[in-house]
Amino acid sequence: MMGPPVRAISDLPDVCQLRILSLLEKSEQPLKSATSLNNGGKGPAGEVDSGPEASFVQEAGTSKSVFQWSHEDSPLMDAVDTLARSGYALVQGAVTKELVTAARSCADCALEGEMTAAKMGGGAETQWIDQHFRGDRRMWLKPAQVLQPGWESFQALTQMLLRLKQPLQEAGYDVSGPVSFQLACYPGGGAGYVRHRDRSPSSPHRTVTVLYYLNPEWTPNDGGQLRLFLKDGASIDLPPMGGNVVLFESGMEHEVLPAHAKRFAVTAWFSEGAKQDASESGGGCSGQEAQAEGCSNTGRTEPTVPSKRGDCLNGLGKGSREAGDNPALETTSQKTSTHAVNTIHPSAPHPPLTGPSHSLSPAQRIFVSLVCYRDSECRWTVKDLFRKADLPGRVWVGIVWQIDERDDCEFAHLRGLDEDARKRVREVRVDWREATGPCWARHRAQQLWDGEEFFLQIDSHMRFAPQWDTKLLAALAAAETRSPKAVLSSYPPPYEGLGAAASIPEDSRPTFLCAKEFGPDGLLRMTGRRAESRGGEPVRSAFWAAGFSFSRSAVIQEVPYSPHLPELFFGEEMIMAVRLFTHGWDVYAPPEALVFHQWSREHRPFFRESRKPDLKARAASERQVKSFLCTERKEGGEVCSLCGAPPADSYSREYGLGDVRCVRSFAEACSVNFCRKRIGRETEEQVFSTERTIR
C-alpha cells in the first residue's frame, strides 16, 4: 500500500532529507527555500540518521557556510585515537571563539525566546516538556530547524561533528546507527546532573557521546564541570569552557557538578546500527528518556520537575518495615527497649556554616531533602510543606525523583505550587531501573543543598502541622541548650487519606524511638511509642530515624550520607545513628508531632518488590553496617570484632565513624549488644529516666 503523497522535503524521513541536502551542497547549488524544509515548525520527529558524507547545509541562498575550517587538520580527528585508548578525550579550543559566541547567541534566542512555552507530546519539530513537568531548557536539533536563517553557527557545528563518524568507525566503534543532537541549558543556581551512563536500559544503542560547550566567559567559580569516572576508579573534572569538545564512550559513568551560572552544551549521540527507543525521537510521555548531558538539571532559579514518577526510596518508613506495619504505633505490650526516648557530601564548595546560636532568626533558611521512588504522594507532600509553613519563603526543597517516565507522568510533577515556591525546588530525575536504594538517593539529595542554615530530611509521603517550620526551629533551640550538636528525630505518627483528601490527626503527641528486635539478617529493628502527653522539652534518644531528621546543616558536612551502601534498608538508620553519635551529635525527640507519615504502601510500588534485588550488594552493605556496630576502641583506633567483616577503619573516613565518642558508648546508651544481638533493659531508668512518659 502506498503512503500519503510527499508534498515537501520535510515530509521525508531525516535520513532522506540529509542525503538530498548533502547532494545539493556537493553541487554547490543554493537552496531555494530553507523555510519549506521547516514546514511551519512541524517537521518529522525522528532522529537524525546520516552517513559520513551527510551534513546540515548552509543558509538559504548561499553555497558555503559563513563559518569554515579545515576538517582535515581538525584536532577532533586526532582525539578519536585518544578516545579509543582512554575512553575519553578533551579537545580544548576545537571551536573558534567567533563560532562559540554566535552559537551561544543563537541558543539563547532558541531557548528563551519564542520557544520557551513548554508543550508535551511527540511530533513537533522542537519537543518541549510542560514547565510543570520540567524547568530546564532543551530542544532536539533537527535538520529542518538548523536549516533556518540565523542557525548558520549550528549548521557548522553539526557538520563538524557528523564528520567524526568515519574516524569513529575506523577506530572500531559501531556508529552505523542514527546520530542525534540536543541543545540544553543549565539555568544556574546549583543545577546539576546525577551520576549516570548515557548508554543505559532506556537508551541501549548509544556508543559515543560528544559534547561541545557554548560558554565563552566560563570561570571555575561558575561550576558545572563534567566529572568522568574512569575505569581505574579515579575521576577527572573537565571544564565546560566555550570551544571545548569532549568525547567519551557512552557507557562511561559521569555527572555534571552544580552550575552556578548559565551553562550551555550541545550533545551528539552516535549510536550502533540498531533501532533506537522511541523516546530518543522525542516520544514518550515527556520525551525525556534520551537525556543530554544537561537534561536532568536541577536549579533554584529554574526548577525542574520529573518526567517520571516519584516516590521516596525507603528511608525510615518505607524501606525499613514490612508491609502494613506502623512502627509509630507500637503498644507497650510488645517486648521493646525504650531507651530510644531519652559526597557527594556536597560535590562543590558551599558557604561555611555559622556555629550554633540559641537565638534562631526567622529569616534563616531550611533545606528539605526528599527522595521519591514512584510515589503519587510526593507532589502533595511538597505542596503541604509550603502551604503549612509559617514562613514559606525560608523553605528550599531538593528532590531526587526515581520514576518511570511513561507510567508515572500523571503524578510526577509539582502542579499546584505557586511560582515563588516552584523556584525554590531543586530536582534530579533518575530512571527507576537505576535506583539502588535509599542511601544513594539521600546522598544525591544532600548534594542539592546550597548553604541553607538548617536541614530537614523527610520521606515523600508526609503531611505537616501548621507553622511546622517555626515550631521545629523553637524545638531545636531548646535541644541546643543541652547539646550544641542536636538533632530532632523520631518516627512520625500516621496521617489519614491520600492526595488532597489527606488529613492529619488531632492527636499531636510525639513518638519516641525504641529498640524492638533483631531481624533474620542480624540487624536491629526499631519501633515508635507515643508519649502520654505533648509539650515539655525535647527528650534525649539513642536512635535516629531517616524519615524525619531536623538539625543544623553542619550535619551534611560532618556526617554525609554514604552513596556506597546499595540495597540497604534495615541498616540505614543504625549506621547513621552510630556515625552521628561518634561524631558528637545528640538525637532528641521533639516535644510534639509536627510531621506525619503515610505508613501504608498500597498507593505506591515498593523498591524491593518492583525490581530484581542485587543480593550480593545487599549482603555487602549489611556487613558494613555490622562492622560499624561491632567495633571496639583500641589503641590503634576502632577495630572490628565481628568475625569475617572488614575493619571499620578500612571504610572511607568521609563516610566512616567519628572520633568524638566510641562505638561502645553508643551501644551502652542504646542498651543493645549489637554483636550478640541482645536488647537489655538494665540501663533504661539510669540513662533515660524521662522515658517514663511513654505508654
Order of alpha helices (4+ residues) and beta strands (2+ residues): alpha-alpha-alpha-beta-alpha-beta-alpha-alpha-alpha-beta-beta-beta-beta-beta-beta-beta-beta-beta-alpha-beta-alpha-beta-alpha-beta-beta-alpha-beta-beta-beta-beta-beta-alpha-alpha-beta-beta-alpha-beta-beta-alpha-beta-beta-alpha
